[in-house]
C-alpha cells in the first residue's frame, strides 16, 4: 500500500471500524471530525433487551506497525507514569479499535483489533524489557538499547472478530 497522509488513515480507519461493528449487528453513531475527545464512535447493541448498553470507541489507524498513544503524557514522567496518566484519561466504557494498514494491499481489509485501555497499558508497560514505551506496536523486536533482544506482539485475542466484539460488549458496556 502506498503511504498516504495521517488524515486519510484516520478517516479510513474510522470507516473500517464502523463497518465492522455494523457488519456484526451493532448500531453505530459516528462522531465526525479529526481528533475528537476520547472517542470517535458510539456503538450500541442491536438487541432490544440490551438497547441501553453502549460503548465509546476510540479508533486509531496506522500504516507503520505502531500506534503512538502516550507521547503527550511523557514530558517529566517515566514511561510507566506516562502510561498510567494516559490510562486515567479514558473512561471505563471507552474501547480502542486499532486499525493497521502496514503491508496491506489496496484490495485487502486492514487488520483490526479491539482492546481496553487497561489491556493496552499492560502491553505498553511490558515493552522494551518492561521499561515501557510510548508506542503500542503490533509486532516489534528491539535490536539495540535497553530493550535489545526483547519482543512484543499484540495478543491474538484482540483480533476484531464477532466473538471479541461480543466479549468486549458484554463485559464493558
N, C-alpha and C positions, 0 to 999 in steps of 0.2 A: 504494500500500500504506500502510495506517495504521501509524504508528510504534508499536513495542512496546518493552518493556524489553530491556536488553542480554542478560539471561539467556535470554530466549526466542529472540533472534537467535543466540546461541551454540549452543543446543540444536538449533535448526532447521538451522543451518549444518552442524553435525556430521552430522545425519541426511542432508542432501542430499549431502554429500561421501561418506559411507559408501555411500549408494545408488548413486552414480555409479560408484564403484570396483567395486561388486558387479555392476552392470549390464554392465561391461566384462570380467567374469570373474575378478576378483581376490577373494581371500579377505580378509575384513575382520574385525578384532577391535576392539571399541570400548572405550575406557577411559572409564568414566562418571565424572561429577562435573565441576564447573567448575574452571577454572584448573589443569589437570593439568600436571606438569612436562614441558616441552619438546614433548610430543606428545599427541594425542587418539585417534588410530587407529594400528593396526598393519596394514599391507597386505602380503599375501603373494601371490606368483604362483599362479595356478590350475594352472600347468603342472607335471607331475610331475618333469620334469628340472630345474626351477628352484625346487623347493619350499623350498630353504634361503634363497632371496632374499627379503628383506623391506625395507620402508621404514617409518619413523616419520612420520606425517602430523600436522602441526600445523594445525588448522583455525581460520581467523579469519573471522568473519562481520561484516558491516557493512550499515547501512541509510542511510549518509550519503555514500557515494562514496569513503571512505578507510579505511585500517586504521592505527590508532596502534600503532606497533611499538617505537619506541626511546625513548619519553619517560622511562622509568625509568632509562635509561642516560645521560641528558643532563646531570644535575647536575654542574657542574665540568668539563664537556667541551665541545668543539666538536661541531657536528652530525656531522662526519665521524668524530670519535673515538667518539661515542656509537654510530654505525652499526657501526664496527669492533668495539666491545665486544659489541654485540648479535650480530654475526656469529660471534664467538668462542664465544658461549653455545650454539650449535647444532651438533650432530654432523653428520658427513658423510652420514649416512643419514636426516637429517631434511629433509622436503619440506613446503612450505606449500601448503595448499589455501585459496585466498581466495574467499570467497563474498559476492557483492554483491546486496543486496535493493533498493537505491535504484532508484526508477522501475520496479519490477517489480510487476505486479498479482498479486492473490492466486491467480489460476489459471495463473500462469506459473512456469517454473523460474527461480531466481536465476541470475546469471552466475557461473560457476566458473572459476577459474584455478589452474594448478599452476606453482610456481616454486621454485627452490632458494634458500636463504638468500643465496648469493653473487649470484644474479641480482637479488634484491630489493635488496640492499645497493647494487649498481651503479646501479639506477634512483633510489634514495633519495639517493645522493650527487650525482647529476646534477640533482636537483630544485632549484628556487629559484635558477636561474642558476648551478648547480653549487656552491652554498653548502651544500647538504644540507637535509634535512627529517626530522622525527620521524614523519611520516605518509607512508605509501605511498598515493598517490591512484590511482584507476582512470583518471581523466582530470581534469586541473586546469590552469587558466590563472591565473597571478598577475597581479593588476591594480594592485598597489601594492607598495611596499617594494623590497628589493634584488632580488627575483625578477620585478619588473614586466615584463610582456611575454613572459615565458617560459612554456612549456607542458610538461606531462609526460603520458604516456599509457602504460598497461600494453601491452606488445607483444602483438600478435595471436597470436604463437606460444605464449603462455602459456594460451590458452583450453583448458579441460579437455575435450579430445577423446580418443577411443580412441588416436589416434596420439601425442598428447602424453603420455598415461599410459604408453604403451609406451616412448617415448623416455626418460622420467624413470626408469622402472623398469629398463630395460636399461643405463642409464648411471650410476645412483646406488645401485641395490640391491646 
